[in-house]
Amino acid sequence: MDQRRTAQNSLSAADSRKAAPAAKDPVCGMQVKPEKASGKYEHAGQTYFFCSQHCLEKFRAEPAKYVPDSSPALPTASPGPPRASASPDAEPQYTCPMHPEVRQPNPGACPKCGMALEKVIDLAPATRTEFLCPMHPEVSREEPGACPICGMALEPRLLTHEEEVNPELVDMTRRFWVSLILTAPIFFLAMSAMFPGLLKHRPSGRVLHWIELGLATPVVIWGGFPFFERAYMSIVNRSLNMFTLIATGTGAAYLYSLVAALFSNLFPVSYRGPNGEVPVYFEAAATITTLVLLGQVLELRARSRTASALRTLIGLAPKKARLRREGTGGWSRGRAMWMSP
């Protein structure tokens, strides 16, 4: 008797599931059976069913766009833990290649070694194919098919993760080229003293010092500002690094030369040259700053290309896979799932 009652209850439950009316996906308009829906979402006191997770995420992000007549529901307290809203654009994270434990939401320099932070590589496939309806762009599928609204065949569209511009590389490149233009004449004037006849009308004495001062000041102060900033952070964090040495060397050479050019009478006779001039080192400070900027540009370019190569390699992952189940003796097809660490 109990077995017969259990069988009748199961049959009635199956009949009720079959009789459940199909719901309309508010995003793409497809008719979805509630028991086979890929997801559901409650909004303004009403439950909506969706044909795919893509439609669910679009509706969750902007429900008013697809249900304009409904007002947003007031937040209510739930006994469970709060669920984070799915945001299409996650906040980027930047890390140091030498110190992976250093992470921050904005680009900058590592507080330990001073290296430029890199954006954490997204291990998602570099490209994916999305199928859209040419008449109803809101209809989006991950597989080919027909539009549920007008019946037209969906057209493929290749979505590519575009290479993001590295702000650190752009900034260092601009500083390098400006510094190179200003350092070239300083270096030429300094080297011309070692090759007589190279420059017929070479300025000498105080005039030469003022020319070098005017050209070297923007190179050392503006071009080398990131190095002084990182050197300061290394001292504050008690983690001396390469930029501490660079800032100390170029800063000492520039400050000494600045005092020698402005207040040469403060130096004793033993500090003066054969012509009674105090030697300056503006060309050394400017040249070292420009060379370090060149090294930073080359390093950042190499790191950017490495990250791009990794994204391209990850994009070669197959989108389809065939899975062989043990004990069945056959193959089953399915989409490949991308697993991120």
N, C-alpha and C positions, 0 to 999 in steps of 0.2 A: 504493500500500500504506500509506504514512504517512497519507494523507488518510483512508483507511478506519479506521485505528486511532484517529485523532483524533476522528472522528465517533462511534466506539463509546465512547470515554472520555467524551465530552460527554453521550451518551445515558445512560450508567451514572451519571454525576454527577447528571443531572436526575432519574433514577429514585430515587436515594438521597435527594434533597431532597424528592421527593414522598412517600417512605415514612417521612420523619422524623416521629416521633409528636408530637402536640400537647402542649404543656406547659401547666400550670395557673398562672394568675396568682395568687400567694399573697395579694394584697390584695383583689381583687374576685371571684376564682374563675373568671374567664373562661378558656376554652381558647385558647391562643395558639400559633401555629406559630413555631418558633424562627427560621425564615428571614424571617418577616414581623413579628417582635416590634419594638416601639418602643424597647426597651432591655433590657439584661440586667445582672444584678448577682450577684457571687459572694459567698456568705456561708457560713461554716462548711464550706468545701470543696465546696459545691454551687452550681451556677449556676441562677439563677432568671430567667425571662423575663416581660416585662410588656407589657400591651396599650397603655399610654400612659405618657408621661413623668410624669403625675400619680401614678400607682400606683408608679412607680419611686422618686419622691422620698419618698412616704410610707413605702415599705419601707426606703429608705436611712436615713431618720431614726430609725425604730424597728423594726429587723428582728425583735427578740424578740417583738414584739406579734403578728406574723403567723406566726412560726415558733417557738412556745414551747418545743418539745422540743429545739431546737438551742441549743448554747452559743455565745457570741460567739467568733469566730475570733481567734486571736492575731495581732497585727500582724507582718507580714513585710516584710522589706526588698525594695524594688522598684527596678529599675535606672532607671526614669523618674523625673521630678520628682514630688513629693507632690501629690496632688490634694485640693483643698479640699473639705470636706464641705459639702453643700448644706444650708443652714440656712433654715427657712421665714421667720424674722424676721432680716433683715440688721441689723447695727448701724447706728443712725441717725447722720447727720452733720449738724453745725450749722455754718453759714457766715455771714459778715458781708455784708450787701447792698452795702456800699461797698467792701469789700476781700474779693473772692471767694477770694483765696489763703489766707485765715484759715479753718481748719477744725479742729473738735475734736468728740469724741464726745458731749460733754455741753453743755447750754445754759449760757449765761453772757453776758458782755460782750466785745466786740471789744477786744483789747489795743491797737489803734491808734487807733480813734475813739470807743470806749466804747459803741457802739450794741449793742442786744441781738441776739444771734445768732439766725438763723432756721434752722429745719430744712430741709434740702435737699429740694426737692419731688420726690416720686416721680412720674416721667413715665409710669407705668403707667396704663391706663385706669381711670377712677374707679369703674366698675361692670363686672361680668361675670356671666354666667349659668352656673350649674352645675346639672347634672341628677343627682338622687339618687333612690335607691330608698326608698320609705316603709317597707319592711320590713327592708331591709339598708342602713343609712346609710353603711356603709363602701364601698358601690358608688357611685362618682362618675364622671361623664362630662362632657365639654364639649359634647356634642351629644345630642339626644333619642334615645331608643331603649328597649330592654327590659332588665330586670335579668337578668344571666346566671345568677343563682342561682334566683330564683323566677319569672321571666318577666314580672313586673309592669312597666307602663310607668313610666319614670323621670319624676319631677316636677321642674320647674324651680325653682331658688332663686336669687334675685338677691343677689349678694355686693357690698356697697358698702364702699368705704374710708371709715370714719367719720372725721369731723373730729377731730383730736387737740387736746386742751386745751393751750394755750400757757401753760407755767408762769410765764413772765416777765410775761405779761398778767395772770394771776391775782394774782401778787404785787404788781405795780404798782397794780392796781385796789384791792386791800385797803389798801395804804399810802395811796392817794389819799383814800379815803372816811374813814379814821380821821383823817388829817391835816386834811381839810376840816372835820370836826366840831370839832376842837380849835382850828383857825385862825379860824373864824367869830367866836367871842366875843372873841378877841384883836383882830381887825380892827375889830369893833364898838366895843370900848373905846377903841381908838386914835383912831378917827374921831369919836367922841362929843365929844372935846375941841375939835374944829373947829366943832361945831354946838351952841351953848349951849341948854340946855333939852331936848336929845334924850334925855338920861339924867338923871333927877332926882337920884338918889343914886349918882353916879359916884364910885368909890373914887379916892383920890388919894395921891400920895406913895409911901411904901415899900410900902403894901398893894397898890397897883396893880402895882408892879414884881414882887412875889412872885406875884401871880396870873398875870401874863404869863410869868414864868419857869416856873411849873408847867405852863402850857399849851403853851408853845413848845418845851420840852425834848424831849418825845417826838416832836414833829413834825420837828425838825431832826436829832436823833440817830437815831431809829428810821426815820421816814419818808424822811429824806435819806441814810440809810446807803448805798444803792447808788451815790449820786452821789459820796460821799467815797471809796468803794472804787474806783470807776472813775477818779477823779481821781488816786488814789495809783498805780494801774496806769499811767496816762498819764505820770506823772513817772518811774516806774521804767523804762518803755520809751522815754522821751524823745520822746514823741509827744503834746504838749499838745493838748487838744481842748475842746469845749464844757463838759464836766463839770469840767474843771480850773477854769474861770472860775466855774461855779456853786458848787462846793465852796469856793473861795476867798472869794467874796462872802458866802455864807450863814454860813460858818464864822467869818469875821472879825466880822460883825455879831453873831452869837450870843456869841462869846467876849468881845467888848468889853462887851456888855450884861450878861453874867454877872458880869464883874469890877465893873461899875458898880453892879449890884444888891447884891453881897455886900460889896464894899469901896469904898463911895462916898467914904469919908474920904481915900482915896488921891489923888483928883482935885483939882486946884487950883480956886480960886474961878472962874476964867475958864471952866471947863468946865461950871459949874452954870447952871441956869435961873433964872428970876425967883423961884421958890419955894425955891431952894437945892437943887434935885434935879438929879442927873446924868441927862441924857436916855438912854434905852435904845432899842434897835431890835429887840426881840423880834418885833414884828408884821411887820417887814420880812423878817427871816430866815424866819419861819413862812410868810408869804404867798408868797414866792419859791419856797420848797420845794414848797408845795402846787400852785402854778401849773406848775412843771416836771413834777411828777408827773402833772398833768392832760395836759400835752403828751405825756408818755411813753405814757399810756393811749390817747390818740387815735392816736398813731403806730402802736402795736402793733396796735390794732384794724384800722386801714387796711391794714397789711401782712398781717394774717391774712385779711382779706376778699379781698385780691388773690390770695393763695395759693389760697384756696378757689375763686375764680373761674377760676383757671388749671386746677385739677383738674377742675372742671365742664366747662370747654371741652375739655380732653383727653378727658373721658369721652364726648364726642359723636362720637368717631372711629368709623367703621363697623366692625362685627365681621365682616362678610362683604364680599368683593370679587370682581369678575369680571376676569380677566386675559386680555387678547387677545395671543396669541402671533403674532409676525410670521412670515409664510410659511405659516401654517396656514389662515388665512381663517375662523377660528372663535373662539369664546369658551370659556374654561374657568373653572369656579367654584372657589373656595377661600376659606379663612378668611384674614382680614386679619392680617398680622403686625405687631406693635407694635415699632417700632425705637426704642431709647433711645440718646441720644448717648453 
